[in-house]
């Protein structure tokens, strides 16, 4: 059974120089999932790459939460479409090779 590594949100915030309220906002928007243990906020290690992208959008590009939501949604749609295109190309090549 795989174990889930949890990262303390306050340590993440200190490292990235952001407020803990930013993590709460992302969680309330449904962009990340958090775990609360003994009144402390934790983020799963698997979510770190996505969370770090959102922090860069917020800090370096000065994009607000609504913009981050939109960008995340559009990137997910694009990823889904690319996966669908690959599936369709695979199915098409099966018919072309017959």
ROLUMLO-855751 format. One record per residue (C-alpha): residue in three letters; x, y, z. Coordinates in nm, 3 decimals. Each point is the difference from the previous one (the first is absolute). Layout:
BEGIN
R, aa, x, y, z
R, Ala, X, Y, Z
...
//
This chain:
BEGIN
R, aa, x, y, z
R, Unk, 0.000, 0.000, 0.000
R, Unk, 0.159, 0.330, -0.108
R, Unk, 0.042, 0.266, 0.263
R, Unk, -0.082, 0.362, -0.066
R, Unk, 0.265, 0.256, 0.085
R, Unk, -0.144, 0.314, 0.155
R, Unk, 0.174, 0.337, -0.011
R, Unk, -0.080, 0.259, 0.266
R, Unk, -0.169, 0.292, -0.171
R, Unk, 0.161, 0.256, 0.229
R, Unk, 0.349, -0.130, -0.093
R, Unk, -0.093, 0.016, -0.369
R, Unk, -0.118, 0.358, 0.048
R, Unk, 0.318, 0.102, 0.183
R, Unk, 0.216, -0.155, -0.273
R, Unk, -0.194, 0.172, -0.280
R, Unk, -0.057, 0.330, 0.185
R, Unk, -0.379, -0.014, -0.022
R, Unk, -0.278, 0.036, 0.253
R, Unk, -0.183, -0.305, 0.132
R, Unk, -0.322, 0.171, -0.110
R, Unk, 0.107, -0.066, -0.362
R, Unk, -0.008, -0.376, 0.069
R, Unk, -0.342, 0.037, 0.163
R, Unk, -0.125, 0.194, -0.304
R, Unk, 0.125, -0.269, -0.239
R, Unk, -0.166, -0.266, 0.212
R, Unk, -0.331, 0.191, 0.015
R, Unk, 0.010, 0.037, -0.379
R, Unk, 0.048, -0.374, -0.039
R, Unk, 0.341, 0.035, -0.163
R, Unk, 0.180, -0.205, 0.266
R, Unk, -0.095, -0.239, 0.276
R, Unk, 0.133, 0.043, 0.350
R, Unk, 0.006, -0.221, 0.305
R, Unk, -0.051, 0.138, 0.350
R, Unk, 0.173, -0.186, 0.282
R, Unk, -0.013, 0.144, 0.350
R, Unk, -0.104, 0.339, -0.137
R, Unk, 0.301, 0.012, -0.235
R, Unk, -0.034, 0.014, -0.376
R, Unk, 0.182, -0.251, -0.221
R, Unk, 0.028, -0.047, -0.377
R, Unk, 0.067, -0.333, -0.168
R, Unk, 0.342, -0.026, -0.160
R, Unk, -0.161, -0.098, -0.332
R, Unk, -0.163, 0.345, -0.017
R, Unk, 0.324, 0.195, 0.041
R, Unk, 0.078, 0.046, -0.372
R, Unk, -0.349, 0.140, -0.066
R, Unk, 0.012, 0.214, 0.313
R, Unk, 0.342, 0.140, -0.093
R, Unk, -0.133, 0.090, -0.347
R, Unk, -0.284, 0.192, 0.160
R, Unk, 0.241, 0.180, 0.233
R, Unk, 0.213, 0.105, -0.299
R, Unk, -0.307, 0.128, -0.184
R, Unk, -0.100, 0.195, 0.308
R, Unk, 0.342, 0.141, 0.090
R, Unk, 0.192, 0.037, -0.323
R, Unk, -0.283, 0.082, -0.237
R, Unk, -0.223, 0.177, 0.254
R, Unk, -0.304, -0.207, -0.101
R, Unk, -0.288, 0.006, 0.246
R, Unk, -0.190, -0.304, 0.128
R, Unk, -0.271, 0.024, -0.266
R, Unk, 0.265, 0.007, -0.271
R, Unk, 0.175, -0.302, 0.151
R, Unk, -0.332, -0.186, 0.004
R, Unk, -0.056, 0.079, -0.368
R, Unk, 0.353, -0.092, -0.103
R, Unk, -0.016, -0.328, 0.194
R, Unk, -0.335, -0.087, -0.158
R, Unk, 0.123, 0.076, -0.353
R, Unk, 0.324, -0.195, 0.049
R, Unk, -0.198, -0.301, 0.125
R, Unk, -0.235, 0.022, -0.301
R, Unk, 0.298, 0.022, -0.234
R, Unk, 0.160, -0.305, 0.165
R, Unk, -0.327, -0.194, -0.030
R, Unk, -0.031, 0.093, -0.367
R, Unk, 0.359, -0.108, -0.071
R, Unk, -0.072, -0.334, 0.164
R, Unk, -0.318, -0.038, -0.207
R, Unk, 0.185, 0.090, -0.322
R, Unk, 0.265, -0.263, 0.076
R, Unk, -0.271, -0.260, 0.057
R, Unk, -0.176, 0.092, -0.323
R, Unk, 0.326, -0.008, -0.196
R, Unk, 0.070, -0.343, 0.139
R, Unk, -0.343, -0.125, -0.099
R, Unk, 0.035, 0.157, -0.345
R, Unk, 0.337, -0.163, -0.060
R, Unk, -0.158, -0.339, 0.078
R, Unk, -0.247, 0.053, -0.286
R, Unk, 0.264, 0.136, -0.236
R, Unk, 0.222, -0.304, 0.051
R, Unk, -0.275, -0.248, -0.092
//
